[in-house]
């Protein structure tokens, strides 16, 4: 039996699993848009009874029009993590090596290991180089020009996989999603930007040859009809994310000031979450917040035992976070 000694990756967004009938827990561990565009979550019985188009031609055309590329540069998945798994099982073999920056999203390493690859200590001679932009959990954003320079410097060597799951809520002008290059693969998600984590939809953008191979590896009917419907609505609503970014930016500054006033250190970042060094055991801090019905992300699993990650939520919810912060030691 394979993978007997492998553990699943740790994630935030577990607020709904620990609710009780008496308690209403506010989940600051999931980094979702607090002000998403309105989407219609209903589908007709006729849609629910039919299989999706396994080629997903319509939504690929919508996505490719948005990113100014051809539909054969697009692959889709049940969330960006499925796209990541498909990439690794398509591109990597036992003996392949990958480079992953320390203290970042755990699924990169897990997906690579499940495909038989091992970690490389340097980017040189790595089959895939992973980059989360903006980074999770720090929120640090790498400029577009820096990434494109890295792609061209790496020409003919490994594949640079850029995960842009949070970029639409940070600075979309720094995205490289309009660039098709044999050495570049971009992962995108609607989960965070449109607050549709329960529906699951992600997609990848890359060289047509790689995409064609990934489409063979991808399980059939991986995107359901509700997700298809929401994808069409979301891409028609992308301009509304400007309002979301403005609200997130204003609230981010307010929470940063409260954290600094509390005596903790906060890395500002560019994303819709904050990376906070409490100087204390993170599990103790998260426990204290839970006493006030606030769930924050313990960053010990990222290798930061004194840090927490806190999502930016609505003004009212952020007020409750700040009030709880004042009562946390």
N, C-alpha and C positions, 0 to 999 in steps of 0.2 A: 504494500500500500504506500502510495506517494504522499508526501507532505504531512506525515504523522507528527513531526517535530516542529512544524511551522505554525506560528500564531497569526491570527488575523490582525490587521492594522487597527489602531485605536483612532476613533473619530469623535468629533463633537456632535451636537445636534441630537442629544438623547433626552431632551426635556420631556417629550411626550411619553417616554417609557417609564418615567418616575413620578408622574402625576398621581395624586390621590383625589378622591371625591371632595375632600375638604380644602386641598391646597391648589392654588394656581401658581405654578412656577413659571417665571419669565426666563426663557432660554436665550442667554447671551453667548452660548457656546456654538451656535449655528450662525454662520456668516451670510445671512440672506438680506436682500434689499428690504428695508423697512417701509419704503414708499414705492412699491412696484406698480407698473401700469395695470389697469383693470383688464383681466382676461375672462372670457366666458368658459367656465369649466364644464358646461353641459355638452353632451353628445346625443344624437338621436339613437333610438333602438336599432335602426337599420345600420348605422355605423358600427355599433357594438357587436353586431352579428356577423360582420364580414372580416375577412383577413386583411391586414394592411398590405399595401403594395410593397413587396419585399425589395424592390429596386429603389423605392422612396424617391422616385424621379421628381415629383412635384416639389417636395421640401428641399431636395438637393438643388433644384433650380432657384428656389427662393434664397437659399443660403449663398449659393455661388453668385447670384446677382448682387447681394449685399457686400460680398467680399471681392467682387470684380475678378472672378476667376471662372473656370469651366466647371460644370457639374461633375466631371470625372476627376476633379481634385477634392471631392467631398466624400467622407464616410460618416456614418451615423451610429449612434449607440444609445443604450439605456443608461444614460449618464456618461460623463467623461471618463469615469473609472473603467467602464466596459471598453471604451475606445482605447484606453491605455493598455488594458489586458490584451486586446486584439492586436495592437501594435507590437507588443513584446512577443507574443506568440507567433507573429508573422515575421518579425525582423531578427529575432534573437534565436540562438541555438545553444545547446550545452557547450560551454567553452567560450561563449561570447562574454564581453566585459562591458560594463556600463559605469559612467561617472555620475554620481549624485552628490550635490553639495550637502554638507552636514546640516542636521537640524531642520529638515524640510519635510514635505508631505510624505507620509510613510508608504503610500501605495506605490510609489516609483520603485522602491527597493523590493517590495513584496512581489509586484508584477514581474520584475526582471528575474528574481530568483525562481518564481514558478515556471518561467520559460527556460530555466537552466543556466542563466547567466550569473556571473560573479561581479563583485564590485571592484572597480579600479580606483586607485588613490589619486590619479591625475586624469585630466581630460585627454591627454595624448593616447592614441591607439585604443580609444574606447569606441565600441560599436554604437552606443547611444549616450549622449550627454543630456541630462535632464535639467531643465530650468523652469522654476515656477515664477511667473511674472504678472502681477506682484507676488512676492514670496509669501508662503504660508509656513510659519505663523508671524513673521516679522512685518509684513506689509511693504517691504522694500521693493521699489519699482526700478527696473533696469531700463535705461533709455533705449528707444527703438534703434538708434544708430549703432549703439554698442552691440546689440544682438545681431544686426545685419553684418557688421564687421566680423563678428565671430563666425557667422555662416560662411562668409567668403574666405576667411582665413582657414577654415576647416574643409575647404573644397576638396572633394575626392576622398575624404576620410570618413569619420563617423557621422551619424545623424544627430542633429540638434533638435530635441523635442522641447518645445516651449509651451508650457501650460498657462493659458490666459483665462483661467476660470473666473478671476476677479477683476479683470482689466476694464470691463465696461462700467464698473462702479468706482474705478480709480481714474485712469486717463486713457481713453480709447485711442487717442492720437499716438500713443506709444506702442500700439499693437503692430505686429508684423504679419497679421493675417492676410494682407493683400500681396504677400510675397510667395511665389511658388518657386522652389529650388530643390534639387535632388537631395540636398543635405539638411533640409528643414521640414519639420512636421509640427503643426500647431494644434493643440487641443483647446476646444472651447466648450462652454456650458451655458445653458439658459437657467440652470438651477438657482444660481446666486442672484443674477440680475433681475429675474422675474419672479423670485420667491416661489418656485415650483419644485421644491425638493422631493415632494411625495410623488410627483409624476415621472421624473427622471428623463432628461434628454441632454445628450452631449454630441459633439461632432468633431471630426478631425479634418484638417486641410493639409494637403501634401502633394507631392509629385504623383501624377496619374499612375505610374507603374507601381508605386508603393500602395496607393489607394486601391487599385485593382486586386492586389494580393490580399489586402486587409478585408476587402469585401467578400472574398472567398472564405476567409477565416471567421468572419462575423457570423454569429448564429442567425438563422432566418427569423424574420418578423420580430426583430429585437426592439423596435419602436412601436408602441401600441397606438391605436387610433385617437385616443384622447391626447396623447403627446403630439401626434401629427397635427391635430387641430390647434393646439396651443402654440406650436412652432409657427404656424401661419400667422396667428394673431400677434405673436411676440415680435416677429420681424416687421410687422406693420406698425408696431408701437415703439420702435427703438428710439425715436426722437424724444420720447417721454422720459428716457433715462437721464436726460440732462437735469431735470428737476430732482431726481433721486440723488444724483451726485452733489448737487448744491446743498440739499438738506443733510446728506451724510457729512459733507465737509464742515458745515456749521456745527453740527452736533459733535463731530470728532474733536474740534478745538475745545468745545465746552467740557467734554469728558477728560481730555488731556489736562486741562487746567485743574480740574477737581482731583485728578490722580496726583499731580505734582503738589498740590496743596496738602494732600494727605501724606506726603513724604516719600512716595514711591517714584520710581523712574519709569518713564514711558517713551517708547520709540514711536515717533509720529507716524511714519509710513505714509502710504498713499491709498490704502485699501479701505474697505468698510468694516475694519476691525482694528483693535489696538493691541500691541504687544507690551506687557507691563511686567517690570521686575519689582516684585514685592519685597525682596530681601528676606523672605521667609519661606518655609516649606509650602510649596504650592498646594498640596493636598489639604493642609490646615486652612489655607486661605479660602479655597473653594468650599470647604466645609462651613466656614464662617458665613460665606455668602448664602449658602443653602439655608442657614437658619433664618435668613430674611427672604427666602423663596426666590433667590436669584441664582441661576446656574451659569457659571463661567467655565472656561476651558482650562483645565490643568495642563500645562505644557511640559510636564515631566516626560511624556512619551516622545516629545521632540528632542529630549536631551537638555531641557531647561528646567531644573528642579525648583527654581524659585520664581518662575514666570507664570503668568496667566494670559490668556487671550480673551478679549472682550469684544463682542460684536457691537456695532452702532445700530441702535434700534430707534423707535419713534421718540419724540420729545418726552411724552408722558412716561414711557418705559425707562428712558435714560434718567429721568428725574428720580425714579425709584432706585435705579442703580446707584446714583450719586448719594441718595439718602442712606442706602445700605452701606456704601463705602465709608461714610462718616462713623458708622458703628462697628466697622471691622478693625481689629487691632493691627 
